[in-house]
Amino acid sequence: MSGAESIRVDLGVIAEMVTPGTKVLDVGCGDGALLAWLVERKGVDGRGMELSQQGVNACVARGLSVIQGDADTDLADYPAGAFDYVILSQTLQATRNPRLVVEQLLRIGRHAIVSFPNFGFWKVRTHLLLGGTMPMTSCLAEPWYSTPNIHLCTIRDFLDMTVAMGVSVERGLAVNGDGASRPIRGAGRLANLFGEQAVFQLARG
């Protein structure tokens, strides 16, 4: 992972997509682990937005420039083209309007990097088929009654949305829990089956 081992698997994949010295907005940045890594290791001009006060406090304690905000409503306050990259990691499925959020990411930044758990992963399918209950995995760690996830999707669902939006997929990777990744090609059928989570780099079409 080229030195990104100290952060979460999908965050390491995202970090490798970001060009050094660029302007980055991390939406739903949590405790600031990725943003801090990018600032320290890649010299980015980094900003963050986080919904929870606890997360904001953790970011500020790291010396990061982070504000409290909601991806569903507060991205509209940012000017168009303000950043080179806008990152949304493991947050899309918790938003009320995922398509509008992606539109805002691409309005604000030249590139958007989005990661999410893949509900088409074979273990999820097997659990639903054999267990008959909502699955829990390392990427879907909460039971159905307390999860923040309200718009779970598969890799193929996400690709269908990008087509409907006229969005360009610059790069797509299916990622497993051990950090192994494979490119997502075409309709993503194999990646949809074997990828536990996905990371996409998007641009306006």
SERO-333194 format. One record per residue (C-alpha): residue in one letter; z, y, x. Coordinates in steps of 0.02 Angstrom, whole numbers, always signed. Each point is the difference from the previous one (the first is absolute). Layout:
# SERO-333194
rest,c3,c2,c1
A,Z,Y,X
...
//
This chain:
# SERO-333194
rest,c3,c2,c1
M,+0,+0,+0
S,-27,+112,+149
G,+179,+64,+12
A,+32,+16,-186
E,+115,-152,-5
S,+155,+106,-35
I,-57,+46,-176
R,-40,-100,-157
V,-155,-109,+9
D,-110,+104,-116
L,+61,+161,+81
G,-56,-65,+169
V,-175,-32,-71
I,-2,+175,-75
A,+58,+78,+164
E,-148,-76,+91
M,-120,+84,-122
V,+63,+175,+36
T,-86,+102,+137
P,+120,+82,+124
G,+31,+186,-17
T,-54,+12,-182
K,+88,+76,-152
V,+86,-131,-107
L,+90,+2,-167
D,+102,-157,-39
V,+29,-12,-188
G,+147,-108,-50
C,+55,-3,+181
G,+167,-86,-31
D,+117,+18,+148
G,-139,+73,+108
A,-28,-151,+112
L,-191,+14,+0
L,-2,+190,+10
A,+121,+0,+147
W,-105,-132,+89
L,-160,+102,-24
V,+82,+161,+58
E,+78,-79,+154
R,-137,-121,+52
K,-160,+83,-61
G,+47,+183,+6
V,-50,+35,-180
D,+48,+156,-96
G,+97,-97,-130
R,+69,+48,-170
G,+77,-108,-135
M,+41,-10,-185
E,+133,-117,-68
L,+69,-24,-175
S,+177,-54,+43
Q,+127,+123,+68
Q,+69,-139,+110
G,-170,-23,+80
V,-22,+187,+26
N,+170,+9,+83
A,-45,-145,+116
C,-163,+87,+48
V,+85,+166,+34
A,+127,-91,+108
R,-148,-60,+105
G,-58,+180,+20
L,-150,-23,-116
S,-76,+131,-115
V,+18,-86,-170
I,+21,+69,-176
Q,+57,-83,-159
G,-143,-30,-121
D,-86,-117,-122
A,-175,-65,+42
D,-47,+2,-184
T,+31,+186,-23
D,+27,+93,+164
L,-156,-42,+100
A,-91,+130,-106
D,+98,+135,+93
Y,-86,-37,+166
P,-163,+92,+44
A,-162,-97,+16
G,-43,-63,+173
A,+171,+41,+72
F,+17,-164,+97
D,-105,-122,+99
Y,+92,-151,-70
V,+106,-20,-156
I,+98,-163,-1
L,+71,-93,-150
S,+86,-160,+55
Q,+68,-126,-126
T,+14,+137,-131
L,-162,-3,-101
Q,+63,-138,-115
A,+154,+104,-43
T,-100,+152,-58
R,-37,+39,-182
N,-184,+43,+29
P,-65,-89,+156
R,-179,+62,-19
L,+53,+182,-13
V,+115,-22,+150
V,-143,-69,+106
E,-110,+146,-57
Q,+135,+120,+59
L,+18,-89,+167
L,-186,+21,+31
R,+2,+182,-57
I,+140,+42,+122
G,-62,-103,+149
R,-163,-48,+83
H,+61,-179,+0
A,+126,-92,-110
I,+90,-155,+61
V,+75,-106,-140
S,+98,-162,+11
F,+65,-107,-142
P,+60,-178,-37
N,-142,-114,-56
F,+37,-81,-168
G,-147,-117,+30
F,+87,-83,+149
W,-3,-190,-16
K,+190,-17,-1
V,+11,+123,-144
R,-133,-96,-96
T,+87,-166,+34
H,+168,+66,-55
L,-71,+66,-163
L,-95,-162,-32
L,+139,-122,+41
G,+157,+102,-27
G,-56,+102,-148
T,+103,+151,+53
M,-36,+162,+92
P,-7,-40,+186
M,+108,+72,+138
T,-65,+9,+178
S,+40,+100,+156
C,-113,+137,-69
L,+62,-18,-180
A,+185,-12,+34
E,+73,+59,-167
P,+15,-100,-162
W,-113,+57,-142
Y,+139,+92,-92
S,+48,+114,+144
T,-161,+20,+99
P,-73,+175,+22
N,-174,-77,-5
I,-90,+44,-162
H,-183,-19,+50
L,-16,-158,+104
C,-179,-41,+49
T,-105,-116,+105
I,-114,+43,+144
R,-150,-26,-114
D,+77,+115,-132
F,+19,+136,+131
L,-178,-21,+62
D,-63,+11,-179
M,+95,+165,-19
T,-79,+72,+158
V,-172,-43,-68
A,+40,+83,-167
M,+61,+155,+94
G,-148,+7,+120
V,+120,-12,+146
S,-56,-60,+172
V,+99,-143,+75
E,-3,+34,+187
R,+109,-148,+45
G,+97,-134,-91
L,+122,-129,+70
A,+92,-143,-84
V,+169,-21,+85
N,+124,-144,+0
G,+186,+6,+28
D,-17,-56,+180
G,-113,+148,+39
A,-164,-96,+4
S,-142,+97,-79
R,-179,-32,-49
P,-137,+122,-51
I,-35,+17,-185
R,-187,-22,-26
G,-110,+14,-153
A,+94,-39,-161
G,+149,-59,+101
R,+15,-172,-80
L,+76,-90,+149
A,+110,+148,+47
N,+59,+8,-180
L,+59,-180,+11
F,+78,-2,+173
G,+61,+179,+28
E,+181,+33,-44
Q,-32,+187,+6
A,-146,+116,+30
V,-32,+158,+100
F,-152,+108,-40
Q,-68,+154,+85
L,-99,+104,-125
A,-108,+156,+3
R,-84,+104,-133
G,-167,-77,-49
//
